[in-house]
Every structure is written in structure tokens, then in C-alpha cells.
């Protein structure tokens, strides 16, 4: 997973002699000057990204910051108001409970955005939206220290937006002056690249043979190498007759496919009546963004899914087949999807509200020796005569935990030798846990639905759909002990098949436990869904 402790400051114009050009883009709530909304005893909360100054032998700029470049902004605000709390946020970690406490105690919030995120970091725009929702009716101001077009149309999301050209101390002082009433320069329409206005685009069903190459090219442009798929892998995952509806937007010129949207429907449970509709992927060529292509694809895909009989839930991402199990954490598109009604409130207890899920990678040589199974517990591959009982167990536990689509993954093994890919945990004869293993070239349906382990190497297998019964007793039969023994048995089975590593997908929580067992995060996502 590509992640960083903080955003990286790559040396914008910091010449202290340059005249700062700070612009009040929008003030729909008439918050300027802030002093008119504050009492002396009120506190202003200044939230700024924790930036790491760019250090390079070729960068000998004497004005490059060696400490927090937003300290001058905090000092400048303090000249206008007696109580200013300056609290940095680390983009990788997002808005924490500590930040929430400060927001609740503040009378006004000033949120600073330094630029678009590095891959693996949450979007700072998305974090600003979280603070806005937490601020309730408090004055909330967004300051972007880059060109606004680099992070999106903030004026459509936030009531008060200030644009600054960089992080120079003189620029920070100018931002404070704007916040407290010094008239800024009027917005200059020519300061931004004028883009064609959004328009409806013709949405076409994809052609399974003709369009694959163009989709692969577009996918590779829009995602980092970690998520690249070979042509045959992409075609295998996309081509699912009766379960998949994919759409493209074409440019009449040489650009070919400029937008692509993949959607699936999956059986939610064994009843075969409820369906999960997945907006599995939505990508637009960088040269054609902000023209309404993504919106046209998004709205068309949701209309088609909502019209499909039986669809009861819509997911951002996909369960099976899997392109991405959710929106990659740190995607710049978080705010865009939030504005289209997808819930992303990671502090909420509601399911599907943008909580973290992660794919974990383990090299078998890093796995600690597991303790013997507690008395009366055993772990082994499933026998053919046990398969119906396994389906009953998986159906029950999937319903309880809200894991839609898991039953179908197990049911696909019926009548095949792959039944023995299932690892069971038993207490006596009672099934208390199950996990589904897979690896390439074994005919496993799970391997066809989950392509990512195969992209990591020919000796990487996978584990998916881990179910631990809700009625597991405490004490010696703790859930974590059962999980460890279950994973240990999966490792042994995959090692016997020649695997040296394994990928465990879409796990919620348990980060410290997985790390203590030698796992490393391969990717993080947002678990986002809503009712149809």
C-alpha cells in the first residue's frame, strides 16, 4: 500500500518578495469578517495538514520551510483574535477523535488544504467535508493553498472558500487579513482554466471483445501499478453474462474510450430473491474530466441497477467478482461520491458509512508458529458429506454479519473437488468457523472472482469469506484464538499446493492483530453502500 506520514511539500513559489494573491472565491454565508461572528472568549480552530518539507541536494532554496509552514498562519490569526488553537492533521490518519473534540469546543473552524492527495492518503477535500459536517452551524472556512482546479470545484461544496497561491509566510498573513476583513482581490475568471461546461454524454453498453484493450489502457491511466490487470484478467473479471452490465463513453476523435463504468448484480443470500447491485468501477480519462462524463455514467448505471428486479442494496465497489471491494482509501474522488449521496462518515456506527476495510498480505515465512488447538477444537479441510452443513452455517453467519454475496461463493463449489478448498473449524461435530481458500490453476471459482492474488505472483494464494460463529464461547475458545488457528490451517493447505504467500481480502478491523501475526496491508478501501 502506498502511504505516507504526511503530504509532501514539493516547493511551490515561496519567494517572500512576491506579492501574495489571495482570493475570496466564495462567501455565501457572509462570514467575512470572522470577527463579526466571534466573542473574545471564543476559540478559532485552525486545522492544517502535517507537511514534510521537500529536501533535495538540488533544492537549496533558503526560503524553504524547515518547520510547519502553517505556523505563520496561526500567528497571523492570533494578531486578530486572542484565542487560536492550531491543530495539524496527518492526511494518512484523517480526522481523529482528538480532532473531533477540538471541533466541538471551537466557535469557528478554518480548514487548510495543501493540494491533491498522494495515493494512499485520504482526500483533504473529503476530510474538510467531514469537519464541515461535525461543525454543525459553526462558521466553517476552507483555505486551499493551491489552484482550486487541482482539488475540484470547492465552491459547490463549501459556503466559504479562500484560495491562496502557496505557503509563503506573507501569503499566510494575507489569508489572515482576508479572514478578518481586509478586502481581497476580486476573483479573476482568467486565473482558472476554462473547461467546457458539463453536458449529457451518450452512454453505450460495452462490447466484450472490441472494448477490452481500450478499457485496460484507461484503467492503467487512472490507477497505480498496484491495481493493474493483464488483458486476460480484465476480460475474465468483466465478462460475466447475466451478472454484469458495463458502459462506456467514446470520443469521436482519437481518444477512443474516455469513460468506463462496471456494474454487477450478485445474489445476496441463498433465497435467490434479493440482489446486491455493485458500482464496481467508474473511471474517466484525465484529459476529459470535469465535463460531466463521470456523472453521466454514474447516474445511468444507478438507474439501471435500481430498475433491476430484486436489487435491495447498492455498493460502491464490488463483492464478487471483485475489481475493488470499495473506493480506495485516499482517492481524490471521495468528495465527488459523497456529493452523489454515497455515505462516507467513518466515525458513524452505521454500516456501509465509509469504514476501513483492508486486504492483508502474508509471507508464510513471517507467520509465527501457532499454538495447538484448544481441547475439543479441530481445523481441517471440508469433507464432501459436510458441504450442505457448511452452506447452512455460512448462510446464517453471512446474514447476521451483513456479508452479502458470501453464500454464493461457497455455493459455487457444489459438486466439485474444490469443496476441499474450504477450511473448517469444528467444536466436536459442530461447525464454528469456515474460510475459503483459492489459488491459480485449480479451477476454483473464487480464483476467477478474485484476481489480485494472482497479480502478486504465481506462488500467492488467497483466503476469502472468513466466517466465525457468533455463538463461540469465551475463555479458551476466544474468537481471536479461533481466527489464528483457522488462518494457520489455511496456510498449511496453501503451502501444500506450492504457495509461499497469501492475500486475505476485505477484512474489517483487527489491524493490530493482523500486524502482530506478520501480515502487511496490501490495500485499504472505504466500505460504502446504501439501500436501493
N, C-alpha and C positions, 0 to 999 in steps of 0.2 A: 504494500500500500504506500503510495507516495504521500507523505505528510511532512509537515514542518512545524517547528515550535512556534513560529510566528511568521507573519508575512515578511517578505524580503524587500528592503528599500533599495531600489536599483538606480538611485541617483537622478531624480528629477531636478529641474532647474532650481538651484539653491543659492543663486547669486544674491547676496544681501543688498547689492546696489540696484537690483532690478525692482521696478515699480510693481507691487503686487496688484493683481487684477482680480479682486474678489467680487463675485456677482450673486446677488439675491435672486435666485431663479424663480422662487415662488413663496408667497406668504399668505396662503388662503385664509388662515385664522387670525391674521393681523397680530402676530406675536411680537413683531419688532416695534419698539424696543422691548427687550425682555424685562427691563426694569419696571415697566408699567404693570407687570403681572407678578412681581415678587415683593415680599417684605424683607427687611434686613435679616430677620431670623430664618428666612427660607434658604434651603440649600440647592445649589445647582450641581447636578451630577454630570461630569464630563467623562464619557466612555470613548476611549481611543484604542486602536489596535496596537498590540505589542509588536513593534517593528524591530528587525535586526538590521543595523546599518550594513550596507554592502561594502565589504573590504576586499580590495584587489590591489596588487602591485601596480597596476596601470591606472588606478584611481587615486590620485594624490590631491584631490580637491581639499584645500584647507578648510572649507566651509562644510564638509560632510559631517553629519552628526556622529558623535561618539556616545550619546546617551539618548534617552527617549526624545524624539523630535517634537513631541507634542507638549513637553513641559512648558515651552514659551506660551502656548495657548492657555494652559492653566494659569500661568502667572498673569497673562493679559486679562483674562476674565476676572481674576481677583482684584485687579485695579478698578473694575466697575462694580463688583459686588463682593461683600465681605465673606460669604460662605460658598466656597467651591470645593467639591470633592472630585479629585481626578483619579479615576479607576481604570486601568488598562484591561483589555480583554485579549485573550490569546485566540486568534481565529480558529486554530485547530480544536480548541476545547469549547468554543462557543460561549453562550451566556450561561453562567453557572448559578447555583443557589446564592452565592455571595453577591453576584450582580443583582439578583432579584431583590435581595434585602436592601441594597443601596437604592434601587429604583423606587421601592416602596417608601423610602424615607425622604426622597428628593421632591422638591416642588417643581423642578423643570429638568429635562434631560436633553443634553447635547450629545449626539452620537456621530462619531467621525468615521468615515470610510476612506481607506487609503487607496483602494483600487480593486480590480477583479481578483478573485482568489487564485492562489496556486492550487493545482489539482490535489485533491485530498483534504482541502480546507472547506469549511462551510462558507457560503457566500456571505460577505459582510452586509450585503443588502438584506439577505434573509435574516441575519442577526438583528439588523435595525428594525425589521418588521416585528420581530419578537419583542424588542424593547418597547416598540410603539404600542403593542397590544397590552404589555404589562404596565404601561404608563397611565392607562385609563384616560382621564380627562386632563392630565398634566400637560403643560407645554412640552412639545417634543420637536426638536430641530435636528435635521440631518445635514452634516457638513461633508462634502466629498472633495478630497484633496487630489483630484484628477479630473480629466474631462468626463462630464456626466455620461456621454455616449459610451464610455468604456465599461460602465456598470449597468446601463439600462436607463429607461425613462423614469427617473425617480419622482418627477413631478406628477406622475399619475398615481403614485402610491403614498407619498408623504405630503402633508399640507405645507410644511415649511422646509425649503431646501436652499442651501448656500453652496456655491461652487468656488473652490479655491484652486489655484494652479499648481500647488505643491506644498512643501512642508517648511519652507524658509521661515525663520523667526519673524521677519517683517510681514510675511503673509499671515502667520498665525495672529499677529497683533491686529491686522486688518480684519480678520474674521471676528475677533472680539469686538472691534469697533462696529461692525455691521450688526452684531447681535444686540448691541446696546445703543443703536440709533443713529450712527453716522451713516448718511445716505450712500449706498454703494453705487457702482456704475450700473447703468441700465443694461438689461440683457441685450447682447448683440447677436441677432439671428445668424450672422455670418460666422460666429465663433464655433458653430457646430456644423458637422457635415449634414447637408440637407439630403434626406433619404426619400425615396418615393413613398407616398402615403400607402398605408395598408390597403389591400384590395382582396376581394374574394378570388381564390385560385381554383382551377379545375382539378378536382381530385379524381384520380384514376385507380382502379384496382391494379395491384402489381401483376406482372407477368412472371410466373415461376421460372421460366427458362431465360427469357430475354433480359430481365432486370437484375439478376443476381450480381453480376460484375459491377454495375453502377451502384448498387446498394453497399457492396463491400467497400468500394472506393469511398463513398460518402461516410460510412461507418468509421473507416480508418482516419478520415479527416477530423471527425468530431470526437473521437475517443482516444485516450493514450494507448500506447502499445500493449499495456497490460490487458486491455479488453479487445484486442484484435482477434479476429477469427479467419481461418482459411476459407476459401470459397466453398469447399465441400461441407465444412462445418456450418457455415452460414445457411447454405441451402438446406441442409438436413434439419436445422432448427426451425427455419421458416416454413418449410413445405409440410404442412400438416392439414391434409384435406379434411374438411368438415369441422376443424377446430380453429382455423386461422383465417383472419381477414386482414390483409395488408394493403396499404395505399401509398401512392407516390404522387409527387408533383414534378412535372417536367418543365424544363426551359426550352423554348423553341430554338434557342441558339445552341452553341457548342457545349454548354454546361451539362446537358443531359438531365439526369435525376438531381433535383435540387432540394427535395424534401421527401422523407420517408417515415411512415408510421406503421408499426407492427402491433396487431392485436390478436388475442387468443380468447377462447372460451374453454373452461375446464370444469368437469363435474366437481361439485363442492363436496359431495358425500356419496354414500352407497345408494341412496334413494334414486339417484339419476334424474331428479327433477330440478334441483337448484344448480345454477351455474355461476362460476366466477368469471367475470369479464376483465381481461387484463389489457391495459395500455402499456404494452411491453417495451416500446421504444419510440421516441419521437426525435428525429434529427433533421437539421436544416443546414445546407451548405453555408459556410461563413460569409461568402460573398452575397448571399441572398437573404440574410437575416434582417429582422425588423421591417419586413414587407408584408406581413400577415400570412406567410406560408405555414408557419408552425400553428398559428391559431386556426387556420382553415382545416388543417389536418386533424388537430386536436378535437375541434367541435364535430367534424364529420365522423371521426372514429367513435366518439362517445354517443352520438346519435344512433349509430348503427348497433353498438353494443346494447344500448338501452332498449332498442326495438327487438332484440333477440329474446325470444320466449325463455323464461327461466332464470335470466341473469338477475341475481339478487345483490351482488356486490361488485364494485369496480375497484381495481387495484392499479396503482401506479408502479409498473414493473410487472413481472410475471412469476407465477409459481412454476408450472410445468406446461410446455417446455420453457426452459429458462434462458432468457437473454440476460437480463439483470433482475435481481429479486426486488429491487426498489430503485429509487433515484440515488445515484452515487452521492455519498455524503460529501458536501463541499461543492456540489455542482452549482455553477452560476445561475442555473435555471430554477433554483429553489423558489425564489421570489415570484418568478413567472408562473409556476404551477400553483403557488399559494393564491395568486390573484385569480386563478381559474377555478377556485373552490376546492383544491386539494388541501386537506388539513395538515399543517406542519407546525405542531405545538409540542415539542419534545418534553416539556415539563408537565404536560397534561397526562392524566392517568387513563384517558380514553384510548381504546385500542385503535391502531391504524393512524395515529396522530403524528407520525414522523419520528418514532423512536428508533434507536440504532439497532440494526442487525448487521452481522458480520460473517464473512467467510474466513475460516481459520485453516492454516496450512501447517502440517506437522511432518518433519522428517523423522522416520522411525528411530534413527539413532539418538534422537533427542528425547525419546519417550522414557520416563522413569519406570523402573520395574514396579508393576502393580502388586499390591498386597493380595494374598489369597482371598478367594471369595468367602464371605461370611457363611456360617453354618446354614444349611438348607437353601442356599442360593447357588444357581449354576448358570453358566453362559455358554451358548453353543449355537451352531447353525440350525436353522429351522428344518424339521423333517416334513415330508410331503403330507403326512396324515394330520399335521398340526396347522396346515395353511388356513383352513376355514376359521379356526380359533384365533389365528393371528389377525385375520381381517376383522373379526368382531372386536378384538382389542384395539386395533388401530382406528376403526370407525368410532368407537366410544371415546377414546382419548383425543382424537382429532376434533370431534365435536366440542368436547369440554374445553380444549385449549384454543379453539378457533382456527385450527390449521386446515383451511380449505384446500382440497386437492390432494391431500396426503393419501387418503384411502385409495384413490385411483392409481397412485404409483405402486402401491403394494398389489392391487388387484390385477395389474398388467402382467404379473408374474405367473398367473394361474396356468397350470398345465405345462410349465416349462421347467427346465433344470435350474433356472435362476431363482427358484424358491429357496435354494440353499445359500443365496446371497444375503438372506435375512439372518441377522444375529438376534437371538432371543435371550432375555434374562428371565429366569424362572425361579419361583419360590415353591419348592415341591413340584407340583404339576401346573401351578397357576402362572400364567404369563404376566410379568410385571414390567417388562421393558422390551423394546424392539428397535432395531436400526436396520437400514437398508444400505448395503454396500454395493459398489459397482466398479468396474474397470473396463478399459477398452478391449475390443475384440472378443467379448464373451457373449454377445447377443443380448446384453442387458438393456431393457427399455430405459432404465434410469440413466445409463451412459449416453443414450441418444438424446435424452431430455436435458441433461446437464453437461454442457460441452467443456466447462472451464478446467476441470482436472486434466483432460487430455491436452489442453493447450500448454500445460506446465511441464509436460514431458511424458515419455512412454511408460515410465515407472511410477506414475502418480495415479492413485485410485481415489475413490470418493466415498463419503458416508452422508446419507441424507435421511430426512423424515425420522428423526430420533424421537421415540415416544417412551416416556417413563410414567407409569401409572400414578394416578392421583391418590390412590389408597395405599401407597407404600408406607409402611410403619416407620417410626422414628428410631433413634438409637443406632444399633449396629446396621440397620437397613436404611441408613440415610440415603436421600436421593443422590447426593454427590458421590457417595461410595458406589452406588449402582451405576451411575454415569461413567465413573472411572473404569469399572470392570467391563461395562458394555463396550467402551472405546477400546480397551485392551484386547477384547475378543475380535473386534473389527480389524485392528491392526494385525493380529495373528492370521486372520483369514486372508487379508490382502497381501501380507508378506508371503504366504504360501503360494500366492498367484504371481509372485515376482515383483510386487510393488515395493517401493522404498519410501514413499511419502503418501499422504492422503490429505484431501481437502474436505472439510466439514462445512456445509453451506448453511447460510441463513439462520444463524444462531442468535437468539435474543438474550442479552445479559451474559453473566458468567465470565466477564472479561478476565478478572484476576485468576479465576480457577483455570481457564484455558492457558493463560500465560505461565502459570506455575507448573503446568504439565508439558511445557516445551512448545506449545503452539505459537504461531505468529499470525497476526492479522494479514490476510491477503487483500481484502476489500471491505469497505463499510458502505452501508446503504441506509436510506430512510424507509421505514416501513409505513407506507401511506396507502390508505384505502378509504372508500366511502360507500354508502349504500347507493344502489342504482335508482 
